[in-house]
Amino acid sequence: MMNKEVRSIMTKDPLVASPEQSIKEVTALLLAKKMQQIPVVKDGILLGLITSYDLWRKTNQDLGEAQLVQDVMTTNVLTIAPKDKVGTAAQLFADKRFKTLPVVNLDNELKGVVTAFDVIRQAYLSEFPQPSLYREEFLQNS
C-alpha cells in the first residue's frame, strides 16, 4: 500500500482559493466546509496555502475588510508529485506534522491534494476492506 502512487489516493480537483479573495470570504469557506487549509491557486499554478493557523496568527493584527488571501497565505509550501509514493507522504506527515500536501506536476500546476486522513483511510482499507463500525459513513466519504 505504501508503494502506491499518491495520485491513486489524492483528492482531484480540490477546493481552492484565489490570492485575490478576501480573508472574510475564505474564512467563511473554511468554516462551512470544516477545513483547516486550502491551496491558493492562480491560473492552475500553486502559489501557497491559506490555513486556519495563518488566520489565527493574524487575529492580533488588523485584518480589515479588504485584506486578501495573498496578504496572509503561507508561500513556503512543501509539495509532492503525483508519482511519489504514498509512503513518502506518510513519512512527511509523520516527520513534519503536516496535514495536507498539495500534489503538483513539474510546472507547479496543482493536480490534487493528499491528506493524512487519505493515507490512514487507504492503510485501513487495505487491511480491512469491509469496515465494521459506521460502515455506511466511512464508505460514503471514501
N, CA, C and O of each residue as an XYZ file, in Angstrom:
568
protein
N       0.809     -1.191      0.000
C       0.000      0.000      0.000
C       0.855      1.259      0.000
O       0.522      2.231     -0.678
N       1.931      1.255      0.737
C       2.804      2.424      0.800
C       3.582      2.635     -0.496
O       4.162      3.700     -0.704
N       3.598      1.618     -1.375
C       4.269      1.755     -2.668
C       3.340      2.252     -3.771
O       3.780      2.461     -4.901
N       2.072      2.440     -3.456
C       1.142      3.004     -4.432
C       1.525      4.460     -4.690
O       2.141      5.114     -3.848
N       1.149      4.949     -5.868
C       1.409      6.352     -6.186
C       0.382      7.248     -5.503
O      -0.783      6.877     -5.360
N       0.819      8.416     -5.088
C      -0.043      9.381     -4.406
C      -1.286      9.686     -5.241
O      -2.375      9.854     -4.692
N      -1.132      9.756     -6.545
C      -2.282     10.100     -7.394
C      -3.421      9.097     -7.282
O      -4.554      9.411     -7.645
N      -3.140      7.897     -6.785
C      -4.200      6.900     -6.643
C      -5.095      7.163     -5.429
O      -6.195      6.617     -5.343
N      -4.631      7.996     -4.490
C      -5.448      8.267     -3.308
C      -5.743      9.757     -3.112
O      -6.521     10.121     -2.231
N      -5.131     10.614     -3.924
C      -5.310     12.055     -3.726
C      -6.719     12.500     -4.107
O      -7.430     11.819     -4.847
N      -7.096     13.650     -3.587
C      -8.338     14.293     -3.983
C      -8.044     15.122     -5.212
O      -7.259     16.069     -5.167
N      -8.681     14.758     -6.309
C      -8.507     15.516     -7.549
C      -9.471     16.695     -7.535
O     -10.539     16.611     -6.928
N      -9.119     17.772     -8.182
C      -9.956     18.973     -8.242
C     -10.377     19.455     -6.851
O     -11.569     19.604     -6.584
N      -9.409     19.699     -5.966
C      -9.778     20.157     -4.621
C     -10.313     21.587     -4.653
O     -10.112     22.328     -5.615
N     -10.980     21.939     -3.602
C     -11.429     23.305     -3.399
C     -10.185     24.178     -3.274
O      -9.248     23.820     -2.560
N     -10.168     25.313     -3.956
C      -9.009     26.205     -3.909
C      -9.458     27.633     -3.646
O     -10.624     27.984     -3.825
N      -8.509     28.435     -3.222
C      -8.740     29.864     -3.029
C      -7.910     30.626     -4.053
O      -6.908     30.129     -4.569
N      -8.344     31.814     -4.324
C      -7.617     32.727     -5.198
C      -6.850     33.712     -4.321
O      -7.331     34.072     -3.247
N      -5.674     34.154     -4.751
C      -4.938     35.123     -3.932
C      -5.691     36.445     -3.766
O      -5.437     37.194     -2.823
N      -6.614     36.726     -4.682
C      -7.374     37.980     -4.637
C      -8.649     37.877     -3.797
O      -9.342     38.879     -3.622
N      -8.973     36.702     -3.280
C     -10.162     36.558     -2.442
C      -9.945     37.253     -1.109
O      -8.817     37.381     -0.634
N     -11.035     37.696     -0.518
C     -10.935     38.345      0.801
C     -10.749     37.288      1.886
O     -11.169     36.138      1.753
N     -10.107     37.722      2.955
C      -9.924     36.859      4.133
C     -11.282     36.441      4.675
O     -11.483     35.287      5.052
N     -12.199     37.377      4.709
C     -13.538     37.098      5.234
C     -14.207     35.984      4.434
O     -14.803     35.077      5.014
N     -14.113     36.044      3.119
C     -14.728     35.031      2.259
C     -14.097     33.658      2.465
O     -14.810     32.659      2.561
N     -12.778     33.598      2.534
C     -12.090     32.311      2.690
C     -12.309     31.745      4.089
O     -12.426     30.530      4.254
N     -12.363     32.607      5.090
C     -12.657     32.141      6.447
C     -14.032     31.491      6.496
O     -14.198     30.429      7.095
N     -15.010     32.120      5.872
C     -16.359     31.552      5.824
C     -16.354     30.215      5.084
O     -17.044     29.282      5.493
N     -15.588     30.114      4.008
C     -15.484     28.868      3.246
C     -14.858     27.759      4.088
O     -15.366     26.638      4.110
N     -13.765     28.061      4.778
C     -13.111     27.064      5.633
C     -14.062     26.577      6.720
O     -14.124     25.382      7.009
N     -14.795     27.494      7.315
C     -15.745     27.110      8.362
C     -16.888     26.275      7.791
O     -17.265     25.260      8.376
N     -17.435     26.690      6.668
C     -18.569     25.974      6.063
C     -18.185     24.561      5.645
O     -18.978     23.631      5.793
N     -16.977     24.396      5.125
C     -16.521     23.086      4.642
C     -15.778     22.292      5.713
O     -15.340     21.168      5.470
N     -15.639     22.888      6.908
C     -14.932     22.250      8.022
C     -13.522     21.831      7.618
O     -13.086     20.711      7.880
N     -12.830     22.756      6.978
C     -11.468     22.519      6.510
C     -10.509     23.380      7.321
O     -10.900     24.399      7.890
N      -9.251     22.959      7.366
C      -8.241     23.731      8.090
C      -7.234     24.397      7.165
O      -6.479     25.271      7.590
N      -7.222     23.991      5.909
C      -6.318     24.596      4.954
C      -6.863     24.419      3.545
O      -7.638     23.506      3.261
N      -6.429     25.326      2.671
C      -6.899     25.279      1.296
C      -5.779     25.815      0.398
O      -5.164     26.832      0.720
N      -5.511     25.142     -0.721
C      -4.472     25.640     -1.632
C      -4.878     26.977     -2.248
O      -6.052     27.228     -2.518
N      -3.885     27.815     -2.460
C      -4.099     29.094     -3.140
C      -3.515     28.951     -4.541
O      -2.331     28.658     -4.711
N      -4.369     29.163     -5.542
C      -4.009     28.881     -6.924
C      -4.387     30.053     -7.818
O      -5.424     30.690     -7.633
N      -3.521     30.321     -8.793
C      -3.845     31.307     -9.837
C      -3.459     30.694    -11.174
O      -2.321     30.269    -11.371
N      -4.415     30.656    -12.083
C      -4.212     30.064    -13.415
C      -3.671     28.638    -13.332
O      -2.849     28.228    -14.151
N      -4.138     27.890    -12.339
C      -3.745     26.496    -12.181
C      -2.439     26.273    -11.445
O      -2.093     25.133    -11.132
N      -1.707     27.344    -11.163
C      -0.396     27.244    -10.516
C      -0.542     27.444     -9.008
O      -1.186     28.391     -8.556
N       0.060     26.546     -8.244
C       0.030     26.643     -6.782
C       0.910     27.800     -6.335
O       2.090     27.870     -6.677
N       0.317     28.708     -5.564
C       1.057     29.851     -5.017
C       1.341     29.691     -3.535
O       2.299     30.263     -3.014
N       0.493     28.900     -2.846
C       0.676     28.719     -1.421
C      -0.515     28.019     -0.807
O      -1.333     27.421     -1.506
N      -0.601     28.100      0.506
C      -1.731     27.562      1.269
C      -2.230     28.655      2.200
O      -1.450     29.467      2.698
N      -3.510     28.667      2.423
C      -4.084     29.505      3.472
C      -4.619     28.536      4.514
O      -5.418     27.653      4.202
N      -4.178     28.703      5.738
C      -4.539     27.763      6.795
C      -5.263     28.485      7.924
O      -5.195     29.707      8.050
N      -5.949     27.707      8.731
C      -6.602     28.288      9.901
C      -5.544     28.905     10.820
O      -5.824     29.890     11.502
N      -4.351     28.346     10.845
C      -3.266     28.915     11.633
C      -2.869     30.290     11.095
O      -2.645     31.222     11.868
N      -2.782     30.413      9.767
C      -2.466     31.721      9.172
C      -3.484     32.763      9.629
O      -3.126     33.892      9.965
N      -4.746     32.371      9.635
C      -5.801     33.300     10.042
C      -5.732     33.596     11.532
O      -5.886     34.746     11.944
N      -5.502     32.571     12.342
C      -5.391     32.743     13.782
C      -4.212     33.653     14.135
O      -4.316     34.522     15.002
N      -3.095     33.437     13.449
C      -1.879     34.222     13.681
C      -2.131     35.711     13.443
O      -1.522     36.563     14.090
N      -3.014     36.007     12.528
C      -3.301     37.394     12.171
C      -4.408     38.022     13.013
O      -4.688     39.211     12.855
N      -5.045     37.263     13.901
C      -6.168     37.820     14.662
C      -5.735     38.924     15.616
O      -6.556     39.749     16.016
N      -4.466     38.953     15.985
C      -3.980     40.029     16.845
C      -3.647     41.288     16.051
O      -3.332     42.332     16.621
N      -3.720     41.175     14.747
C      -3.452     42.316     13.889
C      -4.763     42.766     13.250
O      -5.773     42.065     13.312
N      -4.730     43.907     12.656
C      -5.919     44.419     11.981
C      -6.034     43.753     10.623
O      -5.269     44.057      9.708
N      -7.008     42.830     10.490
C      -7.214     42.166      9.208
C      -7.936     43.076      8.227
O      -7.651     43.050      7.030
N      -8.844     43.858      8.710
C      -9.558     44.761      7.821
C     -10.418     44.007      6.827
O     -10.125     42.864      6.475
N     -11.452     44.637      6.391
C     -12.380     44.019      5.448
C     -11.732     43.768      4.090
O     -12.125     42.842      3.380
N     -10.748     44.577      3.724
C     -10.188     44.488      2.376
C      -8.958     43.594      2.289
O      -8.414     43.407      1.201
N      -8.509     43.038      3.409
C      -7.297     42.215      3.349
C      -7.553     40.963      2.524
O      -8.619     40.352      2.606
N      -6.563     40.595      1.732
C      -6.704     39.490      0.790
C      -5.905     38.274      1.226
O      -5.004     38.367      2.060
N      -6.248     37.143      0.652
C      -5.550     35.885      0.912
C      -4.052     36.037      0.683
O      -3.251     35.533      1.471
N      -3.669     36.721     -0.375
C      -2.247     36.877     -0.691
C      -1.462     37.596      0.405
O      -0.239     37.475      0.472
N      -2.161     38.346      1.268
C      -1.512     39.060      2.359
C      -1.229     38.172      3.563
O      -0.438     38.542      4.430
N      -1.861     37.011      3.627
C      -1.811     36.169      4.822
C      -1.280     34.766      4.534
O      -0.752     34.114      5.435
N      -1.408     34.293      3.302
C      -1.109     32.895      2.975
C       0.352     32.532      3.228
O       1.237     33.388      3.251
N       0.566     31.249      3.415
C       1.897     30.682      3.532
C       2.386     30.365      2.125
O       1.702     29.677      1.367
N       3.568     30.866      1.774
C       4.074     30.647      0.412
C       5.163     29.582      0.348
O       5.426     29.032     -0.721
N       5.790     29.289      1.464
C       6.820     28.258      1.504
C       6.143     26.924      1.833
O       6.081     26.515      2.993
N       5.641     26.258      0.797
C       4.804     25.071      0.976
C       5.524     23.841      0.437
O       6.031     23.844     -0.685
N       5.561     22.807      1.239
C       6.103     21.532      0.802
C       5.070     20.846     -0.077
O       3.892     20.786      0.276
N       5.502     20.331     -1.216
C       4.585     19.667     -2.147
C       5.078     18.255     -2.423
O       6.171     17.861     -2.016
N       4.243     17.512     -3.122
C       4.562     16.146     -3.516
C       4.082     15.968     -4.955
O       3.157     16.654     -5.390
N       4.697     15.065     -5.682
C       4.337     14.816     -7.082
C       3.346     13.659     -7.182
O       3.314     12.792     -6.309
N       2.540     13.644     -8.237
C       1.548     12.570     -8.396
C       2.152     11.169     -8.387
O       1.511     10.225     -7.926
N       3.380     11.021     -8.892
C       4.003      9.694     -8.959
C       4.790      9.336     -7.710
O       5.288      8.216     -7.600
N       4.912     10.266     -6.762
C       5.570      9.937     -5.498
C       4.749      8.882     -4.766
O       3.547      8.752     -4.996
N       5.383      8.155     -3.914
C       4.742      7.042     -3.212
C       3.956      7.521     -1.998
O       4.296      8.525     -1.372
N       2.913      6.791     -1.686
C       2.102      7.068     -0.505
C       2.991      7.029      0.739
O       2.792      7.811      1.669
N       3.952      6.138      0.758
C       4.880      6.051      1.888
C       5.664      7.338      2.100
O       5.970      7.702      3.235
N       5.990      8.026      1.015
C       6.680      9.313      1.116
C       5.772     10.338      1.789
O       6.205     11.083      2.668
N       4.524     10.365      1.372
C       3.552     11.272      2.000
C       3.403     10.929      3.473
O       3.382     11.822      4.320
N       3.298      9.642      3.784
C       3.143      9.221      5.182
C       4.341      9.667      6.014
O       4.176     10.126      7.145
N       5.526      9.535      5.467
C       6.732      9.957      6.188
C       6.718     11.466      6.420
O       7.072     11.923      7.507
N       6.318     12.240      5.423
C       6.235     13.687      5.586
C       5.198     14.068      6.634
O       5.428     14.972      7.438
N       4.069     13.389      6.627
C       3.048     13.667      7.638
C       3.590     13.361      9.033
O       3.356     14.121      9.972
N       4.306     12.259      9.166
C       4.831     11.858     10.474
C       5.979     12.763     10.926
O       6.032     13.165     12.088
N       6.889     13.079     10.017
C       8.082     13.844     10.383
C       7.847     15.342     10.522
O       8.437     15.987     11.389
N       7.002     15.888      9.688
C       6.836     17.341      9.630
C       5.545     17.841     10.255
O       5.343     19.048     10.385
N       4.685     16.940     10.636
C       3.405     17.289     11.260
C       2.473     18.044     10.326
O       1.662     18.858     10.767
N       2.596     17.765      9.026
C       1.681     18.348      8.051
C       0.358     17.612      8.091
O       0.288     16.471      8.549
N      -0.681     18.256      7.616
C      -1.986     17.619      7.497
C      -2.381     17.457      6.042
O      -3.132     16.547      5.693
N      -1.876     18.341      5.194
C      -2.227     18.330      3.782
C      -0.979     18.614      2.956
O      -0.178     19.484      3.298
N      -0.829     17.873      1.872
C       0.244     18.141      0.914
C      -0.377     18.416     -0.450
O      -1.104     17.572     -0.973
N      -0.106     19.570     -1.031
C      -0.540     19.791     -2.403
C       0.228     18.858     -3.334
O       1.423     18.628     -3.145
N      -0.456     18.326     -4.329
C       0.155     17.449     -5.320
C       0.300     18.271     -6.601
O      -0.690     18.719     -7.179
N       1.550     18.463     -7.037
C       1.814     19.310     -8.202
C       2.692     18.572     -9.206
O       3.433     17.652     -8.858
N       2.587     19.007    -10.476
C       3.477     18.453    -11.503
C       4.761     19.287    -11.561
O       4.966     20.171    -10.730
N       5.612     19.010    -12.531
C       6.903     19.705    -12.630
C       6.751     21.197    -12.910
O       7.670     21.973    -12.648
N       5.600     21.603    -13.440
C       5.327     23.017    -13.717
C       4.615     23.706    -12.558
O       4.146     24.835    -12.701
N       4.531     23.039    -11.423
C       3.869     23.536    -10.215
C       2.359     23.740    -10.395
O       1.739     24.539     -9.694
N       1.787     23.002    -11.348
C       0.332     23.027    -11.523
C      -0.290     22.104    -10.479
O       0.151     20.969    -10.303
N      -1.315     22.597     -9.791
C      -1.978     21.799     -8.775
C      -2.782     20.687     -9.442
O      -3.636     20.946    -10.290
N      -2.501     19.460     -9.053
C      -3.211     18.292     -9.586
C      -4.152     17.685     -8.559
O      -5.052     16.920     -8.907
N      -3.944     18.023     -7.301
C      -4.781     17.490     -6.233
C      -4.157     17.773     -4.887
O      -3.174     18.507     -4.780
N      -4.744     17.179     -3.859
C      -4.173     17.246     -2.518
C      -4.264     15.853     -1.904
O      -5.177     15.080     -2.198
N      -3.314     15.561     -1.060
C      -3.363     14.328     -0.285
C      -3.278     14.737      1.178
O      -2.475     15.588      1.559
N      -4.118     14.118      1.979
C      -4.158     14.439      3.404
C      -3.705     13.243      4.226
O      -3.658     12.111      3.743
N      -3.376     13.523      5.473
C      -3.027     12.436      6.387
C      -4.199     11.469      6.496
O      -3.999     10.258      6.596
N      -5.419     11.996      6.477
C      -6.594     11.125      6.541
C      -6.678     10.206      5.318
O      -7.078      9.050      5.453
N      -6.309     10.693      4.131
C      -6.308      9.850      2.931
C      -5.385      8.646      3.125
O      -5.729      7.523      2.755
N      -4.215      8.893      3.707
C      -3.246      7.812      3.935
C      -3.782      6.830      4.978
O      -3.689      5.616      4.797
N      -4.340      7.354      6.060
C      -4.900      6.482      7.096
C      -6.030      5.639      6.534
O      -6.089      4.433      6.775
N      -6.932      6.272      5.782
C      -8.065      5.546      5.199
C      -7.570      4.444      4.256
O      -8.086      3.327      4.291
N      -6.578      4.749      3.417
C      -6.053      3.753      2.483
C      -5.388      2.597      3.222
O      -5.561      1.436      2.852
N      -4.625      2.918      4.271
C      -3.971      1.868      5.052
C      -5.012      0.979      5.724
O      -4.869     -0.244      5.743
N      -6.046      1.585      6.269
C      -7.100      0.822      6.927
C      -7.832     -0.066      5.929
O      -8.030     -1.255      6.178
N      -8.231      0.510      4.804
C      -8.978     -0.269      3.809
C      -8.148     -1.389      3.193
O      -8.700     -2.411      2.785
N      -6.831     -1.214      3.119
C      -6.001     -2.288      2.574
C      -5.971     -3.479      3.531
O      -5.804     -4.620      3.101
N      -6.130     -3.214      4.818
C      -6.138     -4.276      5.826
C      -7.548     -4.806      6.080
O      -7.742     -6.008      6.265
N      -8.523     -3.907      6.089
C      -9.910     -4.253      6.386
C     -10.830     -3.669      5.306
O     -11.383     -2.584      5.485
N     -10.995     -4.382      4.193
C     -11.787     -3.834      3.083
C     -13.252     -3.572      3.426
O     -13.902     -2.762      2.765
N     -13.773     -4.235      4.437
C     -15.157     -4.039      4.853
C     -15.189     -3.511      6.281
O     -15.202     -4.299      7.227
N     -15.200     -2.192      6.453
C     -15.241     -1.645      7.813
C     -16.467     -2.127      8.568
O     -17.550     -2.255      7.996
N     -16.292     -2.392      9.845
C     -17.405     -2.915     10.630
C     -18.150     -1.816     11.390
O     -19.358     -1.928     11.600
N     -17.456     -0.767     11.802
C     -18.102      0.327     12.534
C     -18.413      1.479     11.583
O     -17.550      1.903     10.815
N     -19.608      1.969     11.633
C     -20.004      3.125     10.839
C     -19.706      2.910      9.351
O     -19.261      3.824      8.657
N     -19.955      1.709      8.886
C     -19.609      1.298      7.520
C     -20.155      2.256      6.467
O     -19.425      2.653      5.558
N     -21.420      2.630      6.576
C     -22.033      3.481      5.556
C     -21.361      4.849      5.494
O     -21.053      5.344      4.410
N     -21.134      5.455      6.650
C     -20.497      6.770      6.689
C     -19.067      6.714      6.183
O     -18.628      7.601      5.452
N     -18.340      5.673      6.568
C     -16.948      5.529      6.174
C     -16.810      5.393      4.670
O     -16.000      6.079      4.048
N     -17.608      4.499      4.085
C     -17.514      4.268      2.640
C     -18.053      5.445      1.847
O     -17.583      5.717      0.742
N     -19.024      6.139      2.395
C     -19.605      7.295      1.715
C     -18.545      8.401      1.556
O     -18.544      9.114      0.552
N     -17.667      8.541      2.519
C     -16.641      9.586      2.483
C     -15.362      9.123      1.804
O     -14.387      9.874      1.779
N     -15.331      7.939      1.266
C     -14.125      7.436      0.586
C     -13.980      7.999     -0.794
O     -13.021      7.675     -1.495
